[in-house]
Amino acid sequence: MIGSRVGGVPELIADGVSGLLFDPGSEDQLAAHLETLLSQHGLRKQLAAEAARRATALSPDDPLAHARQAELELGLGRAQAGGDSARRALALAPDTPRAAALAAF
């Protein structure tokens, strides 16, 4: 995740932990962050995992946050299908196709 240091964005994105921040109007910083994420697969995965974890922590009752966390865990190979995040998403919104698909995947 890349965001500008404006408004509440820095409160949501911890620079270097759950994403990368750039100064407003700094096209050079934005371009550098894009290049960094495109070239550093490990960092990209690390930031994405932390961003998803933080989103789930900030929205414990949001089934979409849990569904995204489950998708990320499956994509990173950290969890099995039907894991905790998928079950939580399904429990919060059982009629959501996305949650049901993750639980059955």
PEZI-V206191 format. One record per backbone hydrogen bond with DSSP energy under -0.5 kcal/mol. NH is the residue of the N-H (numbers start at 1). CO is the residue of the C=O. E is the energy in kcal/mol with one decimal. If there is no record, write none. Layout:
nh-><NH & NH>
co-><CO & CO>
e-><E & E>
This chain:
nh-><3 & 5 & 6 & 9 & 11 & 12 & 12 & 13 & 14 & 15 & 16 & 17 & 18 & 19 & 20 & 22 & 26 & 27 & 30 & 31 & 32 & 33 & 34 & 35 & 36 & 37 & 38 & 39 & 40 & 41 & 44 & 45 & 46 & 47 & 48 & 49 & 50 & 51 & 52 & 53 & 54 & 55 & 56 & 57 & 58 & 59 & 60 & 62 & 63 & 66 & 67 & 68 & 69 & 70 & 71 & 72 & 73 & 74 & 75 & 76 & 77 & 77 & 78 & 79 & 82 & 83 & 87 & 88 & 89 & 90 & 91 & 92 & 93 & 96 & 97 & 100 & 101 & 102 & 103 & 104 & 105>
co-><20 & 22 & 4 & 6 & 8 & 8 & 9 & 9 & 12 & 13 & 19 & 14 & 14 & 14 & 1 & 3 & 23 & 25 & 26 & 27 & 28 & 29 & 30 & 31 & 32 & 33 & 34 & 35 & 36 & 39 & 40 & 41 & 42 & 43 & 44 & 45 & 46 & 47 & 48 & 49 & 50 & 51 & 52 & 53 & 54 & 55 & 57 & 59 & 61 & 62 & 63 & 64 & 65 & 66 & 67 & 68 & 69 & 70 & 71 & 72 & 73 & 74 & 73 & 73 & 102 & 80 & 83 & 84 & 85 & 86 & 87 & 88 & 89 & 93 & 95 & 96 & 97 & 98 & 99 & 100 & 101>
e-><-2.4 & -2.5 & -2.4 & -1.9 & -1.0 & -1.0 & -1.2 & -2.5 & -0.6 & -0.8 & -3.2 & -2.7 & -2.5 & -0.9 & -2.6 & -2.0 & -2.3 & -1.4 & -2.1 & -2.7 & -2.4 & -2.5 & -2.3 & -2.5 & -2.4 & -2.5 & -2.2 & -2.0 & -2.1 & -0.8 & -2.4 & -2.3 & -2.4 & -3.0 & -2.2 & -2.4 & -2.2 & -2.6 & -2.4 & -2.2 & -2.6 & -2.3 & -2.3 & -2.2 & -2.4 & -1.4 & -0.5 & -1.9 & -0.8 & -1.7 & -2.4 & -2.6 & -2.1 & -2.4 & -2.4 & -2.5 & -2.8 & -2.5 & -2.6 & -2.3 & -0.6 & -0.7 & -2.2 & -1.1 & -1.1 & -1.2 & -2.8 & -2.6 & -2.4 & -2.3 & -2.5 & -2.1 & -1.8 & -2.0 & -0.6 & -2.4 & -2.6 & -2.1 & -2.2 & -1.6 & -1.5>
